[in-house]
């Protein structure tokens, strides 16, 4: 009897991308953040609105594809995969990113009442799904022995996106208990994501110090750390614009500026590791979308700080970062289409 030849080890990125996983929704997140960040850039509103329309169409396409392909057994298999499970944070963030774009930009085309209806629907569904991922996926990881990576943050970032998006919706509610209740809810969601991030980021740092960045395909996930950082800056300062509690503005500026400093430090570290890895070879994978959305949250956070503290420093950095964001998005979008 002929002995079976040993099978070659399958690269982790192949397993992660097959066949139709929640990681594909990262493209909606990345495209949407280009639109919403562009809403605050002078002279770019019309272009940003077209990008939002493209993003909305992409979301509809992926949701329709998921409805056809995802069965309960397929979802269970994805949740059982310790890598793919992390990306279940992408669909709720994709929903809320498109909803926020509808409110910030889409109202120019469909009218404010329709934009609000779309945003409320997508925010509600996205927030509920995001709360589920922030509990179920970390619960799944308990005892798994998996190596800490930036991907661990994916399922716990959605509540922070809910906080930022909810702040915009709160501004359209009349003053009173409803507005106050939504703002308080947003601060609670802020806390869910913030303290989960505080627990996870030191583990990522420890892994970097002890074992290095790991496989080249996972290096882009280092940028995911910017997601909760930038989004929390955005949320804190957007909530400051809906004052129902004393000290909201001061908290937004103080927290935002301190966190902004650390976010720039992490940007420098992640960029250095990425460049060093790219010199040896950085194969394309859907994890490249980690370059886009997290950087976009730093743009929106910087712009939110510039609104609260009129400063050429914040304004200038926001413009420069947005230019880098657009370049990153264009590069990753093209590579995704050609898949090479």
N, C-alpha and C positions, 0 to 999 in steps of 0.2 A: 504493500500500500504506500503510495507516494505521500511523503510528509508535506503538510501544508506549509507554504512559504509564509514567513512572518509578515504581517500586514503593517504598512507604514503608518507611523503616528499621524493622526489627522490634526491639522493645525486648528487651534481654538477658534480662530476667526471664521473658519468655514462652518463650524457648528453653530456659531452665534448668528450667522446671517441666514440660515436655512430654517424653513422655506419661506415663511411669511410671518415675521415676528413683530412685536411691538417696537423694536428698534427702528423700524422704518418711519415711525411717527416723529423721530428726531429731525427728519427733514422738514416737517411742518413747523416744529419749534424753531429751527434755525431760520427758515424763510420768514416766519412771522415776526421774529425779533428784529430782523432787518427792517421790516415795515414799521413796527411800533417805535423802534428807536429813531427811525427817519422822521417820524411825526414831529419830533422836537428839533429837527435840524432846519435851519432857515433855507427856504427855497426848494425843499425836497418833498413837500407834502403831496403834490400830484404824483410824483414817481413812487413815493411810499404807498399811496393808495392802490396803484397798479400792482405793486408787489403783494399787498394784502389780498387783492382779488385773486392773484395767482395762488397764494397760500390757501385761501378758502377753497378754491377748486381742488387743490392737492389734498386737503383734508377730506372733502367729500369723496374723492376717488379712493383714498385709503380706507375710509370707513366702509364704503361699499364693498371693497375687496375683502376687508376683514369679516364683514357680515356673511360673505359667501364662503370664505375659507376656514374661519375659526369655528371649531366645534368645541364642546365641553372637554373632550379628551385632548384636543390640541392645546387648549388653554392650560389644562392640568399639566401637560408635558412641558410647556414653557415655564410654568411656575416651579416645576420640579428641577429644571435646569438652573443651577446656581448663578450662571452668567446671564441667561436670557431673562430670568426673573427680575433682575435689576431694572431692565428696560421697560417694565410695566409702568414706571413713572412717566414715560414719554407720552402715552395717549392722553392722560388728563392734562398735562401741560400743553400739548398741542391744541386741545379743545379751548383752553382758556386763552392761549395766545391769539388764536383766531378771533375769539370773542372780544378781547381787548382791542384788537385791530379794527373790529367792526365799530366799536364805540369811538375810538380815536380818529379813524379815517373813513370807515365805510359809511358813516352818516352823511358824508358829502354826496354820496350816490343814492343811498336807499332811504335817507331821512333819519332823523334822530329817534323817533318812536320805534321804527323797525330795528335800528342798530341796538337800541336798549333791549329790545325783546330777544335779539340774537345773543347779546352778551349775557343777559340774565340766564338764558337757557344753557349756554355753554359753560358759564361759570358754575352753575348749580351742579350739572352733571360732572364737570371736571373736578370740582371740590370734593364731591362725594367719592368719586373714584380715587382721587388723590389721597384722601384720608384712609381709604381701604388699602392702598399700596403702602402707605407709610406705617401701617400696622402689620399687614399680612406678609409682606416681603421680608422685613427684618425678622419677623417670627420664623419664617422659613429658614433664615440664615443661622439661627441659634443652633449651635452644635455642629454646623456644617464643616468647620475647620478651613473655610475658604480664606485665601489671602486677601487682605484689605486692599481696596483699590478705589479710584474715584467713582467707579460705577456704583459703589454702595450708597452714594448720595442720591442717585436718580430717584429711588422710590420715596425719599423723604423731602425732596425739594418742592413737589406740587403744593403743599399747604402754604409755602411762602409765596408761590405764584398766585394762589387764591387770595392771600392777604393784599398783595399789590393790586390785583384786578378788582377785588372787592372794594378797595378804597375809591377807585374811580366810580364804581356803581353807587357807593354811599353818597358821593357828591351830587347825585341826581335824585336822592330821596329828600323829602321835606324834613326840616328840623323837627326833632321829636324822638320818641322811643324807637321807631324803626331805624332811623339813621344811627342813633346811639348803639342799638343792639348789633347792627351790622359792623360798625367800627370795632366794638368790643370783640365780636366774633373774629374779625380780621386780626386783632392783636393776639387772640388765642391761637389762631392758625400760624401766626408769626412765631409764637413760642414753640409750637410743635416742631416746626422745621429748624428753628435756630438751635434748640438744645440737642436735637438729633445730630445736627451738624457739628456741634461742639464735642459730641461723643465720638463721631466718626473721623473727623479730620486728624486728630492726634494719632489714630491708628494708621492712617495713610502715611503720615509723616514718619512714623516709626518703621513702617515697611520700607520706605525710601531709604532711610538711614541704614537699616540692617541688611536689606536685600537688593537695593537698587530699584530702578523703575520697572523691571520685569520685561516681558516680551515686547518687541517693538510695536505690535498691533494694539497694545493696551496703553501705550504712552499718551495718546490723545485724551484718555480719560482723566489724566491729571488736571486738565482744564475744567472738568466738571466742578471742581472745588470753587471756581469763580461763580458758579450758578447760585448757590445759596448766599454767597457773600454779596454779589451785585444785586440780586433780587431783594435781599433784606434791606439794602440801602435804598432801593427804589420804594419798597413797601413802607419803610419808616417815614420817608419824606412825603409820599403820597397821602399817607394817613394823617400827616401833619396838616395837610390841606383841608381836612374835614374835622375841625376841632370840636370834640365833645368832652374832652378831658383836659385838665390843666397840664401844661408842660409838654404837649405833643410836639410843638415846633422845636423846642429845645432838645427834646429826645431825638428827633429825626436828624437834626444837624450834628449833635454830639456823637450819637451812635454811628451815623453815616460817615462822618469824617474819619473816625477811628477805624472803622471797618474798611473804608476806602484805602487807607494806608496799607493795611494788611493785604487787601486784594491786589494792590500794585506789586507788593513783594511777591505774592504767589504767582502773579503774571510773569514776573521776571524769572522766577525759578522754573515754571512750566515751560517758558519759551526756551530757556537755556537747555533743559533736558530734551526738548523736542528737536532743537537744532542739532544737538550732539547725536541724537538717535538717527536723525535724517541723514547725517553724513555717512552712517553705516548702512542705511537702508530703512525706509519707513513705508511698508507696504500699505496700499489703500485698503480700508475697511470702513464699514458704516460708522465705526467709532470716530472717524474724522469729523462727523457732525458735532463732536464734543468741542471742536475748535470754535464753533459758531455761536450757539445759544448762550453758553456761559459768558463769552466775551460780550455778547449783546446785552446781557444783564448789567455788566459793568458800565456799558454806554448809558443805559437808561438810569442807572444809579447815579452816575456822574452828572447827567443832565438834570436829575431831580435835585441833586445838591446845588447845582448852578441856579436852579429856580429859587431855592430857599436862601442861598448866600450868593448874591450876584458877584461873581468873581471871574476875572479873565482866566485864572488858572483852571477852574472847573470847566468853563466853556471851551477853552482851547483843548484841554485833554479830551473832552467829549467828542469834539470834531475829529481829532486825530484818531481816536479809537474807532469812531464810526467808519472812517476811511479804511482802517485795517479790517473791520468787521465785513464790509462790503467785499473787499478783496478775498477774505477767507470764505465767505459764502459763495462767491462766484467760482472759486477754485474747487470747493467741495461739491457744489452742485454739478459742475461739469464732470468731475471724476465719478460721481454717483450715476450719472446718465450713461457714461461710457463703460463704467465698472472696470476700470483698470488703473 
